[in-house]
């Protein structure tokens, strides 16, 4: 059986978990944190998530895992059949990763550990996030999903990628990303209303105390 390695507080872990659950793939969860040697056995860079396939091959990096899942479990598809539309969905995923999630992550240590980030850092993050917001306003339709009437991996990716910009935007930028992208608030409610999302959110909440305790122990 496929094994998903990581922990439920991780938004990248939850992206892959959501895709597996949506496709109805049977899998086991192996709770492991980045500071554990066990993770290096399945993820060369020690990053969450990682996956051991049914063939016993270890894979890491969330977009790699998503592409593997799409190829290996094609009964339910999360990319459009048309090549141009697949490219469009991948473009929205990459934009979300590079201009929404990753820049906001730079402020995460301050949001979790306290203190105020330097103004220069906040301005740099804000400018990069604005590029992401502008890009999603141009590319995503939210009718009701990002690419139209059908859920794709872009929707799953964005749902969990938003966790950090929502946190740091409120805490350090006086900025609400849900109000910055046309249709995003209604889409967010739709995405949160599914049984899969509710299960993942509950698992994340349950894992939060342990994760935060491990984080505090490192300080």
C-alpha positions as CSV (number, residue, x, y, z in Angstrom):
1,X,0.0,0.0,0.0
2,X,1.1,3.6,-0.7
3,X,2.6,5.4,2.4
4,X,2.4,9.1,2.8
5,X,5.2,10.4,5.1
6,X,4.8,13.7,7.0
7,X,2.6,15.3,9.5
8,X,-0.9,16.8,9.4
9,X,0.0,20.4,10.4
10,X,2.0,20.7,7.2
11,X,0.0,22.4,4.4
12,X,2.1,20.7,1.7
13,X,1.3,17.3,3.3
14,X,-2.3,18.2,3.2
15,X,-2.3,19.1,-0.5
16,X,-1.1,15.6,-1.3
17,X,-3.4,14.0,1.2
18,X,-6.4,15.8,-0.2
19,X,-5.6,14.6,-3.7
20,X,-5.3,11.0,-2.5
21,X,-8.6,11.1,-0.7
22,X,-10.3,12.8,-3.6
23,X,-9.1,10.0,-5.9
24,X,-10.1,7.3,-3.5
25,X,-6.5,5.9,-3.3
26,X,-5.9,3.6,-0.3
27,X,-2.8,4.8,1.7
28,X,-1.2,4.7,5.1
29,X,0.0,7.8,7.0
30,X,3.4,7.7,8.6
31,X,3.8,10.6,11.0
32,X,7.4,11.9,10.7
33,X,8.9,15.3,11.3
34,X,11.7,17.1,9.4
35,X,14.1,16.7,12.3
36,X,13.8,12.9,12.4
37,X,16.4,10.7,10.7
38,X,13.6,8.4,9.5
39,X,12.5,11.1,7.0
40,X,15.9,11.2,5.3
41,X,15.4,7.6,4.3
42,X,12.5,8.6,2.1
43,X,13.2,12.2,1.3
44,X,16.9,13.1,0.5
45,X,16.4,16.8,1.4
46,X,14.5,15.8,4.6
47,X,11.3,17.6,3.4
48,X,7.7,16.8,4.1
49,X,5.8,15.3,2.4
50,X,7.3,12.2,1.0
51,X,5.8,9.1,-0.4
52,X,6.6,5.4,-0.7
53,X,4.7,4.0,-3.7
54,X,3.1,0.6,-4.0
55,X,6.2,-0.4,-5.9
56,X,8.5,0.6,-3.0
57,X,9.9,3.7,-4.7
58,X,10.4,6.8,-2.5
59,X,9.4,10.2,-3.9
60,X,9.5,13.7,-2.4
61,X,8.5,17.3,-3.3
62,X,4.7,17.9,-3.3
63,X,4.4,18.7,-7.1
64,X,6.3,15.5,-7.9
65,X,3.9,13.5,-5.7
66,X,0.9,15.1,-7.3
67,X,2.1,14.3,-10.8
68,X,2.8,10.7,-9.7
69,X,-0.7,10.3,-8.2
70,X,-2.3,11.7,-11.4
71,X,-0.3,9.3,-13.5
72,X,-0.7,6.2,-11.3
73,X,-4.3,6.6,-10.3
74,X,-6.0,7.9,-13.5
75,X,-9.5,6.6,-12.8
76,X,-10.3,10.0,-11.3
77,X,-8.5,12.9,-13.0
78,X,-7.5,16.2,-11.4
79,X,-5.9,17.7,-14.6
80,X,-8.0,18.6,-17.7
81,X,-7.7,16.3,-20.7
82,X,-6.8,19.1,-23.0
83,X,-3.0,19.8,-23.1
84,X,-3.5,23.6,-23.1
85,X,-5.8,23.5,-20.2
86,X,-3.4,21.2,-18.3
87,X,-0.7,23.8,-18.9
88,X,-3.1,26.5,-17.6
89,X,-3.7,24.5,-14.4
90,X,0.0,23.9,-13.9
91,X,0.6,27.6,-14.4
92,X,-1.8,28.5,-11.6
93,X,-0.2,25.9,-9.3
94,X,3.3,27.3,-10.0
95,X,2.1,30.9,-9.5
96,X,0.5,29.9,-6.2
97,X,3.7,28.2,-5.1
98,X,6.2,30.9,-6.1
99,X,4.2,34.1,-5.5
100,X,1.7,33.2,-2.8
101,X,2.9,30.5,-0.5
102,X,6.7,30.8,-0.6
103,X,7.0,34.6,0.0
104,X,4.5,34.4,2.9
105,X,6.6,31.6,4.4
106,X,9.4,34.1,4.9
107,X,7.3,35.7,7.7
108,X,6.2,32.5,9.3
109,X,9.0,32.4,11.9
110,X,7.7,35.8,13.2
111,X,4.1,34.7,13.2
112,X,4.8,31.5,15.1
113,X,7.7,32.7,17.3
114,X,6.8,36.3,18.0
115,X,8.5,39.5,17.2
116,X,8.1,41.9,14.3
117,X,9.8,41.4,11.0
118,X,11.9,44.2,9.5
119,X,10.0,46.6,7.4
120,X,12.2,45.9,4.4
121,X,11.3,42.2,4.6
122,X,7.6,43.0,5.0
123,X,7.7,45.2,2.0
124,X,9.5,42.7,-0.1
125,X,7.0,40.0,0.8
126,X,4.1,42.3,0.2
127,X,5.3,43.2,-3.3
128,X,5.8,39.5,-4.2
129,X,2.4,38.6,-2.8
130,X,0.9,41.3,-4.9
131,X,2.3,39.7,-8.0
132,X,0.7,36.5,-7.0
133,X,-2.7,38.2,-6.4
134,X,-2.5,40.0,-9.7
135,X,-1.7,36.7,-11.4
136,X,-4.5,34.8,-9.9
137,X,-6.9,37.6,-10.7
138,X,-5.9,37.3,-14.3
139,X,-5.8,33.5,-14.6
140,X,-8.4,32.0,-12.2
141,X,-12.1,32.2,-13.0
142,X,-13.6,30.8,-9.7
143,X,-16.8,29.7,-11.6
144,X,-17.0,28.0,-9.1
145,X,-13.5,26.5,-9.3
146,X,-10.2,28.1,-10.5
147,X,-10.5,26.5,-14.0
148,X,-14.2,26.6,-14.4
149,X,-16.8,24.0,-13.4
150,X,-14.5,21.1,-12.5
151,X,-12.2,20.8,-9.5
152,X,-8.5,20.5,-10.4
153,X,-5.2,20.2,-8.6
154,X,-4.9,24.0,-8.8
155,X,-7.9,24.2,-6.4
156,X,-6.4,21.7,-4.0
157,X,-3.0,23.3,-4.1
158,X,-4.3,26.8,-3.5
159,X,-6.6,25.8,-0.6
160,X,-3.7,24.7,1.6
161,X,-1.1,27.2,0.2
162,X,-3.4,30.0,1.5
163,X,-2.9,28.9,5.1
164,X,0.4,30.9,5.5
165,X,-0.5,34.1,3.7
166,X,-3.7,34.2,5.6
167,X,-1.8,33.9,8.9
168,X,1.1,36.3,8.2
169,X,-1.1,38.7,6.2
170,X,-3.3,39.3,9.3
171,X,-0.4,39.3,11.8
172,X,2.2,41.4,10.0
173,X,0.9,43.0,6.8
174,X,-2.6,44.3,7.7
175,X,-3.7,42.5,4.6
176,X,-6.6,40.0,3.8
177,X,-5.8,37.8,0.8
178,X,-9.4,36.6,0.6
179,X,-10.5,40.2,-0.1
180,X,-7.7,40.7,-2.7
181,X,-8.7,38.1,-5.3
182,X,-12.1,38.3,-7.0
183,X,-14.3,35.3,-6.1
184,X,-11.8,33.9,-3.6
185,X,-13.9,34.2,-0.5
186,X,-16.8,32.3,-2.0
187,X,-14.5,29.7,-3.4
188,X,-12.8,29.3,0.0
189,X,-16.2,28.5,1.6
190,X,-17.0,26.0,-1.1
191,X,-13.6,24.2,-0.7
192,X,-13.9,24.1,3.1
193,X,-17.4,22.5,2.9
194,X,-16.4,19.1,1.6
195,X,-16.1,16.0,3.8
196,X,-12.4,15.7,2.7
197,X,-11.6,19.2,3.7
198,X,-13.3,18.8,7.0
199,X,-11.4,15.6,7.7
200,X,-8.1,17.2,6.9
201,X,-8.8,20.3,8.9
202,X,-9.7,18.2,11.9
203,X,-6.5,16.2,11.5
204,X,-4.5,19.4,11.3
205,X,-6.1,20.8,14.4
206,X,-5.4,17.6,16.3
207,X,-1.7,17.6,15.3
208,X,-1.2,21.3,16.1
209,X,-0.3,21.0,19.8
210,X,2.3,18.3,19.2
211,X,3.8,20.3,16.3
212,X,3.9,23.5,18.3
213,X,5.5,21.8,21.3
214,X,8.2,20.4,19.0
215,X,8.8,23.9,17.6
216,X,9.0,25.4,21.0
217,X,11.5,22.8,22.2
218,X,13.9,23.9,19.4
219,X,14.0,27.6,20.5
